[in-house]
């Protein structure tokens, strides 16, 4: 009988602790601020930006396909270097857009 009472007490404590955890509000994450050019861009500017982005993606895919098809290791490396330069330029552009204050501090 004592074991049954202890078991009921344990189950009750566990269920109460789970209920108290469920009642705690979930901590909200702060909203991301759009403090770069994209946050204030109108529809036409946004479409222009997206078309430029699409062209960059197509260039990357084209280079990827050429890299995969190339059998000469030297030519393949030249293509990889070209692709790396595109990646680097895109990265710098994104850093300037999203973190302009940080990029000015580096200079």
C-alpha positions in Angstrom: 0.0 0.0 0.0 2.9 2.4 0.9 4.4 1.7 -2.5 1.2 2.6 -4.2 0.9 5.9 -2.3 4.6 6.8 -3.2 3.9 5.9 -6.8 0.8 8.1 -6.9 2.8 10.9 -5.3 5.6 10.7 -7.8 3.2 10.6 -10.8 1.4 13.6 -9.3 4.6 15.6 -8.8 5.8 14.7 -12.4 2.5 15.8 -13.9 2.5 19.0 -11.9 6.0 19.9 -12.9 5.1 19.3 -16.6 2.1 21.5 -16.2 4.1 24.3 -14.7 6.6 24.0 -17.6 3.8 24.2 -20.1 2.4 27.2 -18.4 5.6 29.2 -18.7 5.5 31.6 -21.6 7.9 30.9 -24.4 10.7 33.5 -24.5 10.3 35.5 -27.7 13.3 36.2 -29.9 13.8 39.9 -30.9 12.6 40.6 -34.3 15.2 41.1 -37.0 15.5 44.7 -38.1 15.8 45.5 -41.7 18.3 48.3 -41.4 19.8 47.9 -44.8 18.6 48.9 -48.3 16.3 45.9 -48.7 14.1 47.1 -45.8 13.1 50.3 -47.6 13.1 49.0 -51.1 9.9 49.4 -53.2 8.5 46.6 -55.4 10.3 47.7 -58.6 13.6 48.1 -56.9 13.2 44.7 -55.2 12.4 43.0 -58.6 15.5 44.6 -60.1 17.6 43.4 -57.2 16.2 39.9 -57.5 16.9 39.8 -61.2 20.5 40.7 -60.6 20.7 38.0 -57.9 19.2 35.5 -60.4 21.9 36.3 -62.9 24.6 35.8 -60.3 23.0 32.4 -59.4 22.9 31.4 -63.1 26.6 32.4 -63.5 27.5 30.2 -60.5 25.5 27.2 -61.9 27.1 27.7 -65.3 30.6 27.6 -63.8 29.7 24.6 -61.6 28.6 22.7 -64.7 31.7 23.7 -66.6 33.9 22.6 -63.5 32.1 19.2 -63.4 32.5 18.7 -67.1 36.2 19.7 -67.4 38.7 16.9 -67.4 41.9 18.9 -67.6 43.0 19.6 -64.0 44.6 23.0 -64.9 41.5 24.2 -66.7 39.3 22.9 -63.9 41.3 24.9 -61.4 41.0 28.1 -63.5 37.2 27.6 -63.5 37.2 27.0 -59.8 39.2 30.2 -59.3 36.7 32.2 -61.4 33.9 30.8 -59.3 35.7 31.6 -56.1 36.1 35.2 -57.2 32.3 35.4 -57.9 31.6 34.0 -54.4 34.0 36.5 -52.8 32.4 39.4 -54.6 29.0 38.3 -53.6 30.1 37.8 -50.0 31.6 41.3 -49.8 28.4 42.8 -51.4 26.2 41.0 -48.8 28.4 42.1 -45.9 28.3 45.7 -47.1 24.5 45.5 -47.3 23.9 43.7 -44.0 26.7 45.0 -41.9 27.7 48.4 -43.3 29.0 49.7 -39.9 31.3 46.7 -39.4 32.7 46.9 -43.0 33.5 50.6 -42.4 35.4 49.7 -39.2 37.6 47.2 -41.1 38.8 49.9 -43.5 
